[in-house]
Amino acid sequence: MFLTAEPVVKFVMTLLALGFVTVWVVLISKIIELSRLKRRLMAEDKILNESRNLDDAFQRLGDEDYLGYGMILAVKAEQERSRDIMVDRDGVKERVILHLERIEAAEARALNKGTGILATIGATAPFVGLFGTVWGIMRSFTGIAASHATSLAVVAPGIAEALLATAMGLVAAIPAVVVYNHLSRETMQCRAHVADLTSGLMRIVSRDLSRQALNAPAPVLHLRSAVDA
């Protein structure tokens, strides 16, 4: 049916077949990516929960591939910029949170990369297949009019070829929707793990700032006696 179909219908079928292959390529690649990332994020979260302070966490994470490593670098950079105003602990925390939120947002964009095409295939494939069907049926009826033959044997092959385009559209669209929903759930789980990293790192930062406040020397007050006055 494909070989005897009209050129436009052939193009539509080829496009839908490529869309079907794309769905499974994206599924396999994202499952591998998200499963590795999930295991790494869980390991990082465990390290942060076991770390006593920021330097300890930095040494234990010492790998540039870790997301937590980049987060700690951002925290250290902000602490360095705020060295002369460390007494304002609330301000330091607020600026650190802003840095971590930007890193978290960038990671969320990276996690969603590649899934947009699944939504496009799922939404458009049935209509692309329908276009191929309509075109094929139009050509079949045009052939009937030209040959002046109304036999079902004459029109059936062309209609069957056209309907094949609709079937291929559904074959491409249904897996795309299912895979997109599955990857969306997996992505949400990874984003939750990233949020856990942010929370764990902020707990460490809060503890470090509290230690600095407790270890800071008390201010010396010089009081004038009544006799001196």
C-alpha positions as CSV (number, residue, x, y, z in Angstrom):
1,M,0.0,0.0,0.0
2,F,2.9,2.4,0.8
3,L,4.6,1.8,-2.6
4,T,1.4,2.3,-4.6
5,A,0.2,5.4,-2.6
6,E,0.3,8.9,-3.9
7,P,3.5,10.9,-3.4
8,V,1.9,13.2,-0.9
9,V,0.5,10.3,1.1
10,K,3.9,8.6,1.0
11,F,5.5,11.8,2.4
12,V,2.9,11.9,5.2
13,M,3.5,8.2,6.0
14,T,7.3,8.7,6.0
15,L,6.9,11.7,8.3
16,L,4.8,9.8,10.7
17,A,7.2,6.8,10.7
18,L,10.0,9.2,11.6
19,G,7.8,10.6,14.4
20,F,7.2,7.1,15.7
21,V,11.0,6.3,15.8
22,T,11.7,9.7,17.4
23,V,9.3,8.8,20.3
24,W,11.2,5.7,21.2
25,V,14.6,7.3,20.8
26,V,13.6,10.1,23.2
27,L,12.1,7.5,25.6
28,I,15.2,5.4,25.8
29,S,17.6,8.3,26.0
30,K,15.6,10.1,28.7
31,I,15.1,7.0,30.8
32,I,18.8,6.4,30.9
33,E,19.5,10.1,31.6
34,L,16.8,10.4,34.4
35,S,17.7,7.1,36.1
36,R,21.3,8.1,36.3
37,L,20.5,11.6,37.5
38,K,18.0,10.3,40.1
39,R,20.6,7.9,41.6
40,R,23.2,10.7,41.7
41,L,20.9,13.2,43.3
42,M,19.9,10.7,46.0
43,A,23.6,10.1,46.7
44,E,24.3,13.8,46.9
45,D,21.4,14.3,49.2
46,K,22.7,11.6,51.5
47,I,26.2,13.3,51.5
48,L,24.7,16.7,52.4
49,N,22.6,15.2,55.2
50,E,25.8,13.6,56.7
51,S,28.0,16.7,56.3
52,R,28.7,18.8,59.3
53,N,29.5,22.0,57.5
54,L,29.9,23.5,54.1
55,D,33.6,22.7,53.7
56,D,33.0,19.1,54.7
57,A,30.2,18.8,52.1
58,F,32.5,20.5,49.5
59,Q,35.3,18.0,50.1
60,R,33.0,15.0,50.0
61,L,31.2,16.1,46.9
62,G,34.5,17.1,45.1
63,D,33.2,16.2,41.6
64,E,32.3,18.7,39.0
65,D,29.6,16.4,37.7
66,Y,27.6,16.7,40.9
67,L,24.9,19.3,40.9
68,G,25.5,19.9,44.6
69,Y,29.1,20.7,43.8
70,G,28.0,23.6,41.6
71,M,25.5,24.7,44.3
72,I,28.3,24.8,46.9
73,L,30.5,26.9,44.6
74,A,27.7,29.4,44.2
75,V,27.2,29.5,48.0
76,K,30.9,30.0,48.6
77,A,31.0,32.8,45.9
78,E,28.2,34.6,47.6
79,Q,29.8,34.2,51.0
80,E,33.0,35.7,49.6
81,R,31.2,38.7,48.2
82,S,29.4,39.2,51.5
83,R,32.5,38.8,53.7
84,D,32.3,42.3,55.0
85,I,28.6,42.1,55.9
86,M,28.4,38.5,57.3
87,V,26.8,39.9,60.4
88,D,23.6,40.3,58.4
89,R,22.9,36.6,58.4
90,D,19.3,37.0,57.1
91,G,20.6,38.9,54.1
92,V,23.2,36.3,53.4
93,K,20.6,33.5,53.5
94,E,18.3,35.4,51.2
95,R,21.0,36.0,48.6
96,V,22.2,32.3,48.8
97,I,18.6,31.2,48.3
98,L,18.3,33.4,45.2
99,H,21.4,31.8,43.7
100,L,20.2,28.3,44.4
101,E,16.8,29.0,42.9
102,R,18.4,30.0,39.7
103,I,20.5,26.8,39.6
104,E,17.3,24.8,40.4
105,A,15.5,26.6,37.5
106,A,18.3,25.9,35.1
107,E,18.3,22.2,36.1
108,A,14.5,22.1,35.5
109,R,15.0,23.4,32.0
110,A,17.7,20.8,31.3
111,L,15.4,18.0,32.6
112,N,12.6,19.1,30.2
113,K,14.9,19.2,27.2
114,G,13.8,16.8,24.5
115,T,10.3,16.2,25.8
116,G,8.7,19.1,23.9
117,I,8.9,17.1,20.7
118,L,6.8,14.4,22.2
119,A,4.0,16.8,23.0
120,T,4.2,18.1,19.4
121,I,4.0,14.6,17.9
122,G,1.2,13.6,20.2
123,A,-0.8,16.7,19.3
124,T,-0.2,16.9,15.5
125,A,0.3,13.3,14.3
126,P,-3.4,12.4,14.2
127,F,-4.1,15.5,12.1
128,V,-1.1,14.9,9.8
129,G,-2.4,11.3,9.3
130,L,-5.9,12.7,8.6
131,F,-4.5,15.0,6.0
132,G,-2.9,12.1,4.2
133,T,-6.2,10.2,4.4
134,V,-8.2,13.1,3.0
135,W,-5.7,13.7,0.2
136,G,-5.6,10.0,-0.7
137,I,-9.4,9.7,-0.8
138,M,-9.6,12.9,-2.9
139,R,-7.2,11.4,-5.4
140,S,-9.2,8.1,-5.4
141,F,-12.4,9.9,-6.3
142,T,-10.7,12.0,-8.9
143,G,-9.5,8.7,-10.5
144,I,-13.0,7.3,-10.4
145,A,-14.4,10.4,-12.2
146,A,-11.7,10.2,-14.8
147,S,-12.2,6.5,-15.5
148,H,-16.0,6.6,-15.2
149,A,-15.9,3.4,-13.2
150,T,-17.9,3.1,-10.0
151,S,-16.8,-0.5,-9.0
152,L,-15.6,-0.9,-5.4
153,A,-12.6,-2.8,-6.7
154,V,-11.5,0.3,-8.4
155,V,-11.8,2.7,-5.4
156,A,-10.9,0.3,-2.6
157,P,-7.1,0.2,-3.0
158,G,-6.8,4.0,-3.0
159,I,-9.0,4.4,0.0
160,A,-7.1,1.6,1.9
161,E,-3.8,3.4,1.2
162,A,-5.3,6.7,2.5
163,L,-6.7,5.1,5.6
164,L,-3.3,3.7,6.3
165,A,-2.1,7.2,6.9
166,T,-4.6,7.7,9.6
167,A,-3.6,4.5,11.3
168,M,0.0,5.5,11.2
169,G,-0.9,8.9,12.7
170,L,-2.5,7.1,15.7
171,V,0.4,4.7,16.0
172,A,2.7,7.7,16.3
173,A,0.5,9.9,18.5
174,I,-0.6,7.3,21.2
175,P,2.9,6.3,22.3
176,A,4.0,10.0,22.2
177,V,1.3,11.0,24.7
178,V,2.0,8.0,27.0
179,V,5.7,8.5,26.9
180,Y,5.4,12.3,27.5
181,N,3.2,11.7,30.6
182,H,5.6,9.1,31.9
183,L,8.7,11.3,31.4
184,S,6.8,14.2,33.0
185,R,6.3,12.1,36.2
186,E,10.0,11.1,36.2
187,T,11.1,14.7,35.7
188,M,8.9,15.8,38.6
189,Q,10.6,13.3,40.8
190,C,14.1,14.5,39.8
191,R,13.0,18.1,40.4
192,A,11.9,17.1,43.9
193,H,15.3,15.6,44.5
194,V,16.9,18.9,43.3
195,A,14.7,20.7,45.8
196,D,15.9,18.4,48.5
197,L,19.5,19.3,47.7
198,T,18.6,23.0,48.0
199,S,16.9,22.4,51.3
200,G,19.9,20.3,52.6
201,L,22.4,22.9,51.5
202,M,20.4,25.7,53.2
203,R,20.4,23.8,56.4
204,I,24.2,23.5,56.3
205,V,24.5,27.3,55.5
206,S,22.2,28.1,58.4
207,R,24.2,26.0,60.8
208,D,27.5,27.6,59.6
209,L,26.1,31.1,60.1
210,S,24.8,30.2,63.5
211,R,28.3,28.9,64.5
212,Q,29.9,32.1,63.3
213,A,27.5,34.2,65.3
214,L,28.2,32.1,68.5
215,N,31.9,32.2,68.0
216,A,32.1,35.9,67.2
217,P,33.8,37.9,70.0
218,A,31.4,39.9,72.1
219,P,31.6,43.6,71.7
220,V,33.4,45.5,74.5
221,L,31.5,48.3,76.0
222,H,33.4,51.2,77.7
223,L,31.3,52.7,80.4
224,R,32.3,56.0,82.1
225,S,32.0,56.0,85.8
226,A,30.1,58.7,87.7
227,V,33.4,60.0,89.1
228,D,34.9,60.4,85.7
229,A,31.7,62.2,84.6
